[in-house]
Amino acid sequence: MILRPQALDLRLIAHFLGKIVLAFGLTMALPIGVAVVFGEQVPVIDFAVGLLASVCVGLALIVAARLPGKTDMEWAHGMVVVAAAWVGCMFLGAVPLVLSGHWGSYLDACFEAMSGLATTGLVLVKDLDHLSHAANFWRHLLMFLGGQGVIVVAISLLFRHSPGAFPLYVGEAREEKILPNVIETAKFIWLVSFVYFVLGTALLSAAGRFAVGLPWKDAVFHGVCFFMAGFDTGGFAPQSQNIIFYQSGVFEMATIVVMVWGAINFNLHYAIWTGRRAEMRRDIEVRTFAATMTLVAVLVALGLAQSQAYSGAWGFVRRGVYQAVSAHTGTGFQSVYAPELLASWGPLAVVGLLFAMGLGASACSTTGGMKLLRVGIIAKALREDVKRSLSPESALVTTRLRHLRDTFLDDRMVRSAALIVLAYIILYLAGAAAGCFFGYDFVSALFESTSAAANVGLSCGLTDPLMPAGLKVVYIVQMWLGRLEFVSAFVLIGFLWSFLRGK
Amino acid sequence: MKKTSFFIIGLFVAALAAAPCAAAQPPEAARPVSAEELLNGARGYDGELVEFEGEVIRAVLPRGDHAWVNLHDGTAAIGVWVPLAATAEVRYAGTYKVRGDRVRVRGVFHRACPQHQGALDIHAVRFTVVAAGGPMEERLDRGKVFLLAVLLGVLSCLLIYDLLSRKRARR
């Protein structure tokens, strides 16, 4: 029998949802500041509307909840709040975008907001080269907030007690705490991000000024935007040509550094910060990344050679290797025009990119996709099974793996990894089927679906303001499910079902 | 482990060596084309003399005695490689509050330029500003101001209600 949620459940959810929406709304003060710096007046109004709308919704939820005293939430509440908060933030984050007039409809603005929050990077903006600095900054800030985690933002700003915050933290697809206290963990994530923000922005601004030739003010603005989109493995760019606009190998190399920083597990950042640098060589995720990256580079190289896409080694590095890193880290910066990917790259190179996008990078980082930890676990389990079948029946075969500490591979670990990997494969194929339903060919549909569900953002040209509204909705759902790694989204769906059908 | 690494690197080098060098030969007649046509039919236009017109966006990016100028024709933007001296005429580059100069370019289109590490570009042989750009005025929609006022009203009501209900709860 399914139990209908009680009034207290709803009030708890409304209270915490209200807090998160409120914290999210307050971040819209930042683009208002950017508009003031660049002397833009209309965007100030657009963002003031967005900020007030978010504050009103957040406050209304808190007031309506009237939560009595200190009430801690359970796991299910946390999951529901997280999944609902991401949808709520998408709707509210889209408000200033649609008011700017650069999106064809509110649905398009919602698509862009979810693409930003989920750090995907697929775009539906029109005339991006004339978009205000404030709205452009907001697109990139959405990536930064989503990459760090909307919940991490809210925990840092508005939560004082760890017990209430922990279910929320876990619900946002972060199983690993870096420090024993979740609030301290959130603060550490911000500390790392802030230090890298300063270093990364300095690197990209210098590259923008000296290698690209932008004026200082533009170089710093583009540096900030590229850091947020690169470190959070998002893939938005301030210009319509993405990274091609800059026409600079040095700038591209600087973004590779930032992308790889972002693709590393925050726990590994912590290990490096605390002097345990050897972890970088020993960790299963780093080893799996080295192996899969080599495989992807070989596939792309063979594919490009087969299709005779580029004439020299540097062409291969600046287009082939760059796209491979961008796909594998889940970033989606494009140094190749979208139609060129399918038209000139050849099937093997496209398979390489699909493979890289589908896998993703580290757990507890800002990337999407299956994650290398799970891939590494499954590979080890496969190896153990082969070893077991070759050994005498009485032999005890065990496998050790190194992820932050030494552990022995067990069936529960393998089952959990395999289930999520299977769910991702189903999601990629379901999106491809939807693309085919709307009349696109299978390869384009699979490429774009994998890019959306793994939160990558590389496009072969299918994502366009003119694509069917139904497909836009499918991709929004894919980005949401992919970013939250299914569990909290499924709990929300179960909650809504029990609300309708429960007794 | 070492053997596997050598095998992978060997494979990698072999793949690179297999990529043949393409040399583009510009034909004589120029064809007026849009960015969309160039991007969707890049192989067909590769090495051809084309005529392309678009708005200068963001900035002219100098590289020694040459410069990159990105031109947007309303469908997409393409980078144009041009002698720096030819860009002296460009006064405005398109941004939020500026409409960039409109430029007509005649040049050789490359799907994967051998000089620029595989970039899709046009090497200009003629570069002419055909229409001057200029500053654009921001237009404020009154509806947005009205919406802002309504939201301020709603927020005030919510704050008053919250304050009153807290007072009632304390009593």
Interface residues (C-beta under 8 A of the other chain):
Chain A: F38 E40 Q41 V42 I45 D46 A48 V49 L52 A53 V55 C56 L59 A60 I62 V63 R66 L99 D129 H130 L131 S132 H133 V212 G213 L214 P215 D218 Q239 S240 Q241 I244 F245 Y246 Q247 G249 T294 A297 V298 A301 L302 L304 A305 Q306 Q308 A309 Y310 S311 G312 A313 W314 G315 F316 V317 R318 R319 V336 Y337 A338 P339 E340 A343 S344
Chain B: I8 L11 F12 A15 L16 A18 A19 P20 C21 A22 L39 N40 A42 R43 I57 R58 A59 V60 L61 P62 R63 A67 W68 N70 H72 A76 A77 G79 G94 T95 Y96 K97 R111 A112 P114 H116 Q117 G118 A119 L120 E138 R139 L140 D141 K144 V145 L147 L148 L151 L152 V154 L155 L158 L159 Y161 D162 S165
